[in-house]
């Protein structure tokens, strides 16, 4: 009987503890990810300024100057149209990289993406040459 009274008097203490809302919080200071490439970490302040400047993404804001981006894009197009991207990630050259011309040349896991899966009605409209059913 004594054990029952002790057990009923005991207040359940959950194992999960909620954080104290009144405790002082340390201010969040944005910083680059520790695994970020060195050129991203070096230009992090410029990235923050471009991010805070507006809700849209404009790659020219990440370049040093707009003229530098124009000269790099004109030189890449003059180099055979291989394409390159200069900006926060540095110069990325697409020359020597394989680009799939047909989706079925990609690995099979990319074949079943929602954009490539055709339903029966869609396949029928393709087979009919786009003629609408009445």
Secondary structure, 3 states (H helix, E strand, C coil): CHHHHHHHHCCCCCCCCCCCCCCCCCCCCCCCCCCCCHHHHHCHHHHHHHHHCCCCCCHHHCCCCHHHHHHHHHHHHHCCCCCEECCCCCCEECCCCCCCCCHHHCCHHHCCCCCCCCCHHHHHHHHCCCCCCC
